Amino acid sequence: MKKIFLILPILAILAILAIFLLIYLQQKPIQKIKTLTYYPNKTSIQSTKVKKPNIQKNLNPSCDNKKICSQMRSCEEAKFYLHNCGLKKLDRDKDGIPCEGRWCFKNGKPS
């Protein structure tokens, strides 16, 4: 019975605080986020599609679609693609030897 008398004043204080909070929030206007939406007049603006120019990364005409070591047929071909076509990924460790272990080897010998 004594516990109820201790809890009731605390609940009453919380209820009063909740009522004051509700009154305060009702008086304060809620700020809305303004969004700007633009709808162009379809009759005044006509959309035109612009095609992107087809730019080849490899300007050498003999650079075809080969991009990985398994598409090469020799060490010389892999070196050509590395140096003339800009395929830097053929030389993973960046030591100047493309397709190491498949076509080209350090010191000319397989390890």
PAZAPA-4460 file (N, C-alpha, C; in steps of 0.05 Angstrom, whole numbers, plus 32768, in hexadecimal, padded with zeros to 4 digits):
% residues 111
    n_x    n_y    n_z   ca_x   ca_y   ca_z    c_x    c_y    c_z   seq   type   mol
   8010   7FE8   8000   8000   8000   8000   8011   8019   8000     1      M     A
   8028   8018   800E   803A   802F   800F   8046   8034   7FF4     2      K     A
   804B   801F   7FE4   8057   8022   7FC9   8045   8031   7FB7     3      K     A
   802A   802D   7FBA   8017   803B   7FA9   8018   8059   7FAE     4      I     A
   801B   8060   7FC8   801C   807C   7FCF   8036   808A   7FC5     5      F     A
   804B   807A   7FC1   8063   8085   7FB6   8062   8087   7F97     6      L     A
   8054   8075   7F8B   8052   8074   7F6D   803E   8089   7F63     7      I     A
   8028   808D   7F71   8013   809F   7F68   801D   80BC   7F64     8      L     A
   802C   80C8   7F76   8036   80E3   7F70   8049   80E4   7F58     9      P     A
   8059   80CF   7F54   806A   80CF   7F3D   805A   80CE   7F23    10      I     A
   8046   80BD   7F22   8034   80BB   7F0B   8025   80D5   7F06    11      L     A
   801D   80E2   7F1B   800F   80FC   7F18   8021   8111   7F0C    12      A     A
   803A   8112   7F15   804D   8125   7F0B   8053   811F   7EED    13      I     A
   8056   8106   7EE6   805A   80FF   7ECA   8042   8106   7EB9    14      L     A
   802A   8102   7EC3   8012   8109   7EB4   8011   8127   7EAF    15      A     A
   8017   8137   7EC4   8016   8154   7EC1   802B   815D   7EAD    16      I     A
   8043   8152   7EAE   8058   8159   7E9A   804F   8151   7E7E    17      L     A
   8042   813B   7E7B   8039   8133   7E60   8024   8146   7E56    18      A     A
   8012   814F   7E67   7FFE   8163   7E5F   800B   817D   7E56    19      I     A
   801E   8187   7E66   802C   81A0   7E5F   803B   819D   7E44    20      F     A
   8047   8185   7E40   8055   8181   7E27   8042   8181   7E0F    21      L     A
   802B   8174   7E12   8018   8175   7DFC   800E   8191   7DF6    22      L     A
   8009   81A0   7E0B   8000   81BC   7E07   8016   81CC   7DF9    23      I     A
   802E   81C8   7E02   8045   81D7   7DF6   8048   81D0   7DD8    24      Y     A
   8046   81B6   7DD2   804A   81AE   7DB6   8033   81B7   7DA4    25      L     A
   801B   81B9   7DAF   8004   81C3   7D9F   8007   81E0   7D99    26      Q     A
   8013   81EF   7DAB   8016   820C   7DA6   802C   8212   7D93    27      Q     A
   8040   8202   7D92   8057   8207   7D81   8051   81FC   7D65    28      K     A
   8053   820D   7D50   804D   8203   7D36   8063   81EF   7D2C    29      P     A
   805B   81DB   7D1E   806D   81C8   7D14   8079   81D3   7CF9    30      I     A
   8093   81D3   7CF7   809F   81DD   7CDF   809F   81C7   7CCA    31      Q     A
   8094   81CE   7CB3   8094   81BA   7C9E   80AB   81BF   7C8B    32      K     A
   80B6   81AB   7C80   80CB   81AD   7C6D   80C0   81B4   7C52    33      I     A
   80CA   81CA   7C48   80C1   81D3   7C2E   80D0   81C4   7C18    34      K     A
   80C1   81B9   7C05   80CE   81AC   7BEF   80C7   81BB   7BD5    35      T     A
   80DA   81BE   7BC4   80D6   81CC   7BAB   80D4   81B7   7B95    36      L     A
   80BE   81B7   7B88   80B9   81A5   7B72   80B6   81B6   7B59    37      T     A
   80C5   81AF   7B45   80C4   81BD   7B2B   80B8   81AC   7B16    38      Y     A
   80A2   81B6   7B0A   8095   81A8   7AF4   8098   81B9   7ADC    39      Y     A
   80AA   81B3   7ACA   80AD   81C4   7AB2   8094   81C2   7AA0    40      P     A
   808F   81D8   7A93   8079   81D8   7A80   8081   81C8   7A67    41      N     A
   8072   81B3   7A62   807A   81A0   7A4D   8078   81AD   7A31    42      K     A
   8068   81C2   7A2E   8066   81CE   7A14   807D   81E1   7A0F    43      T     A
   8089   81EC   7A24   809E   8200   7A1F   80BA   81F3   7A1F    44      S     A
   80BD   81DD   7A2C   80D7   81D0   7A2D   80D4   81B4   7A21    45      I     A
   80E3   81AF   7A0D   80E3   8194   7A00   80FD   8187   7A07    46      Q     A
   80FB   816E   7A10   8114   8160   7A17   811F   8153   79FE    47      S     A
   8139   8155   79FB   8147   8149   79E5   815C   8136   79F0    48      T     A
   815D   811F   79E3   8171   810C   79EB   818B   8111   79DC    49      K     A
   81A1   8113   79EB   81BB   8117   79DF   81CA   80FD   79E1    50      V     A
   81D3   80F4   79CA   81E3   80DC   79CA   8200   80E2   79D1    51      K     A
   820B   80D0   79E2   8226   80D3   79EA   8238   80CA   79D3    52      K     A
   824D   80D8   79CD   825F   80CF   79B8   826C   80B5   79BF    53      P     A
   8270   80A4   79AC   827D   808A   79B1   829C   808E   79B0    54      N     A
   82A7   8091   79C8   82C4   8096   79CA   82D2   807C   79D1    55      I     A
   82E4   8074   79C0   82F3   805C   79C6   830A   8063   79D8    56      Q     A
   830E   8052   79ED   8324   8056   79FF   833E   8050   79F1    57      K     A
   833E   803B   79E0   8356   8033   79D2   8355   803F   79B6    58      N     A
   8367   8052   79B1   8366   805F   7997   8375   804F   7981    59      L     A
   8384   803B   7989   8392   802A   7976   837E   8018   7968    60      N     A
   837C   8019   794E   8368   8009   7940   836C   7FEB   7943    61      P     A
   8385   7FE2   794A   8389   7FC5   794E   8382   7FBC   796A    62      S     A
   8379   7FCD   797B   8371   7FC5   7996   8353   7FBD   7994    63      C     A
   834F   7FA3   7994   8333   7F9A   7992   8328   7F94   79AE    64      D     A
   8316   7F82   79B1   8307   7F7F   79CA   8315   7F6D   79DE    65      N     A
   832D   7F67   79DB   833B   7F56   79EF   8342   7F67   7A08    66      K     A
   833B   7F5D   7A1F   833F   7F6C   7A37   834C   7F5D   7A4E    67      K     A
   834D   7F42   7A4C   8359   7F32   7A61   836D   7F1F   7A56    68      I     A
   837E   7F14   7A67   8395   7F03   7A5F   838B   7EEA   7A51    69      C     A
   8375   7EDF   7A59   836C   7EC6   7A4C   8363   7ECA   7A2F    70      S     A
   8360   7EE3   7A27   8359   7EE9   7A0B   8372   7EED   79FA    71      Q     A
   8389   7EF0   7A06   83A2   7EF3   79F7   83AC   7ED8   79ED    72      M     A
   83BE   7ED9   79D9   83C9   7EC1   79CD   83E7   7EBE   79D1    73      R     A
   83F4   7ED4   79DA   8411   7ED3   79DE   8419   7EE9   79F0    74      S     A
   8432   7EE8   79F9   843E   7EFD   7A0A   8440   7F17   79FA    75      C     A
   8448   7F15   79E1   844B   7F2D   79D0   8430   7F3B   79CD    76      E     A
   841B   7F2C   79C9   8400   7F38   79C7   83F8   7F46   79E1    77      E     A
   83FE   7F39   79F7   83F7   7F45   7A11   8407   7F5E   7A15    78      A     A
   8421   7F5F   7A0E   8431   7F77   7A10   8426   7F8D   79FE    79      K     A
   841E   7F86   79E6   8412   7F9A   79D4   83FA   7FA7   79E1    80      F     A
   83E8   7F96   79EC   83CF   7FA1   79F8   83D6   7FB2   7A11    81      Y     A
   83EA   7FAA   7A20   83F2   7FB9   7A38   83FC   7FD5   7A30    82      L     A
   840E   7FD6   7A1D   841C   7FEF   7A16   840D   8000   7A02    83      H     A
   83FE   7FF4   79EF   83F2   8004   79DA   83D4   8009   79DE    84      N     A
   83C7   7FF7   79EE   83AA   7FFA   79F1   83A2   8003   7A0D    85      C     A
   83B5   8007   7A1E   83AF   8011   7A39   83A2   7FFD   7A4C    86      G     A
   83A5   7FE4   7A47   8399   7FD0   7A59   83AC   7FCB   7A71    87      L     A
   83AB   7FDC   7A84   83BD   7FDB   7A9B   83B7   7FC3   7AAD    88      K     A
   839E   7FB9   7AAC   8397   7FA2   7ABD   83A5   7F88   7AB4    89      K     A
   83B1   7F87   7A9D   83C0   7F70   7A95   83D9   7F6C   7AA5    90      L     A
   83E3   7F82   7AB1   83FB   7F82   7AC2   83F3   7F87   7ADF    91      D     A
   83EB   7F72   7AED   83E0   7F75   7B08   83F4   7F80   7B1C    92      R     A
   840D   7F77   7B1B   8420   7F80   7B2E   8430   7F98   7B25    93      D     A
   8429   7FA3   7B0D   8434   7FBC   7B02   8453   7FBA   7AFF    94      K     A
   845D   7FA3   7AF6   847A   7FA1   7AF2   8481   7FA2   7AD4    95      D     A
   846D   7FA7   7AC3   8471   7FAA   7AA6   846F   7F90   7A97    96      G     A
   8469   7F7A   7AA5   8466   7F60   7A98   8448   7F58   7A99    97      I     A
   843A   7F58   7A82   841E   7F52   7A82   8419   7F34   7A83    98      P     A
   8402   7F2C   7A8D   83F9   7F10   7A8D   840E   7EFD   7A98    99      C     A
   841A   7F05   7AAF   842F   7EF4   7ABB   8423   7ED9   7AC3   100      E     A
   8432   7EC4   7ABD   842A   7EAA   7AC4   8419   7E9C   7AAF   101      G     A
   840E   7EAC   7A9C   83FE   7EA0   7A87   840E   7EA1   7A6D   102      R     A
   8416   7EB9   7A65   8424   7EBD   7A4B   8441   7EC7   7A50   103      W     A
   8444   7ED9   7A62   845E   7EE5   7A66   8469   7EDD   7A82   104      C     A
   8484   7EDC   7A83   8491   7ED3   7A9C   84A8   7EE5   7AA2   105      F     A
   84AF   7EE8   7ABC   84C7   7EF7   7AC3   84DF   7EE8   7ABA   106      K     A
   84F3   7EF6   7AB0   850C   7EEA   7AA6   8507   7ED7   7A8F   107      N     A
   84F0   7ED8   7A82   84EA   7EC7   7A6B   84E4   7EAA   7A72   108      G     A
   84E3   7EA3   7A8B   84DF   7E87   7A93   84C7   7E85   7AA6   109      K     A
   84B8   7E6F   7AA3   84A2   7E6B   7AB7   84AE   7E65   7AD2   110      P     A
   84A1   7E6E   7AE7   84AB   7E69   7B02   849F   7E50   7B0E   111      S     A
***
